Amino acid sequence: MRPVILLAIVTTAVGAASCSSSATDNDRAMREFFDTHITGNDAKRFEYTMHIRPPERRGRSRSTGKGRGGTGTPGNAGNRADWQARMEAIWEKYLQQMSLKLREGVKAKLAETGYCQEGYMELERVVTRGRLSLRGECRDGATDEDRKRFPNPTAPKPRADHRLTPSTD
């Protein structure tokens, strides 16, 4: 067998394996939760939460800002304001990107489930590193069909081996 053909076969096999493993990594990198609650006055509320594994920091080490090209916390007060401004800009960009990802996730989940037929009002949004959450209320009221499709969660029952009083043994 020619070396060129062997190299092409090996390259294809390695590329296919890396694509399949990255899909698995992406599946583990994000988990989503969708909880619904219908109130006594037919208000339909929900909470959509995404847990995202933050990207690993590769090849970056924290620098003290000493020397050339340092990107860490600066050593003197003049550069500290610049560094703080850069960090605030990075955080603001992160918030914008994650808020967009959250809105897209909510939109997809509501379309998938059909929970809010006439849109929703945002009640609360929380965006932190690794966790995105949005609480909302549907603009449409609950129907009997909604109550069947989206039953309210019930309180968990205590386990049989759970003791409410301490043992006197």
Phi, psi and omega in degrees: 000140180288148179297327181293318180293317179299317178297319179296319180294314181296317180298317179296316180296317179294319179297317179295319179294321181290325177294318182291325180286329180291328176295320178295317178299320179294322178298320180283339185284340181223134173232143179234151180226142180225112180245137180240156176207128177251123183278172179296335179262024175070016174283133180256116179245158179209161171225126178247126182231138175239129172253121183241126176288121180299148179297145178289145176275117183250128173067011180250135174238152179286135180248153178272359180087000179276144179085186184276141173074011180293137180244003182276197180296131183287157181276339181240162187292331181297320180278341182298319179295320177297315180298315180296320178297319178296317180295321177294321178295319178296315180297319179297319178296319177300314180300318179296314181297316182289325176296320177295315179299320179295312179299320178295320178296317178297314181301315180294317182293319179293324177292320180295318185268337184072024186290311180253103183284334184241028180087186183212163174252134178281125179264322182201142176228133178233124177234114175230174180294113177092352181219128177235135182215141177224127173255136182214169176230131181292148178284337178264149179277164182285142174254173176299322178297319177300317180297326178286316183286329184233068181294146177292144179293147177260158179294140180294142179278143178293146179290154182296329183270005181279125179259133179274335180244146180293149179287144178259014180295000000 
